[in-house]
Amino acid sequence: MQTPEPDPLSSLLRQWPDLEPGPTFEQDVLRRLRLEATRPAAAGLWVWLPTWLGSPWRLAWSVVLPLTLALLVGIVSNHVMPVAGTHATTAYGSFSVLEPGTVAGDYLAMMEAH
């Protein structure tokens, strides 16, 4: 007749002399493990987002970067394809990206010359 193999959890608990688990400790642990195994794994943005936003710096960057990107897209889109009659000029001059003297304006002039 074979002797049963020692339970790894029981042998680990015996190594801690001052620890006295309750009478149903092992059953409770095994029940919790079974419950966790049957629980469906959560996926998607709502699981990833709290983890990623856990740091205050990450939270700040998650607000600043989209706002900065939206501002830049708005500025560039108005300068590349301005709406009729909305060419922006200030005391410092024009904001047009395609004017002569700018990189894009000189490139367009060079391409038209060829």
Secondary structure, DSSP 8 states (H G I E B T S, - for coil): -------HHHHHHHT-TT----TTHHHHHHHHHHHHHHS----SHHHHHHHHTTSHHHHHHHHHHHHHHHHHHHHHHHHHS--TT---EETTEE--TTSTTSHHHHHHHHHHH-
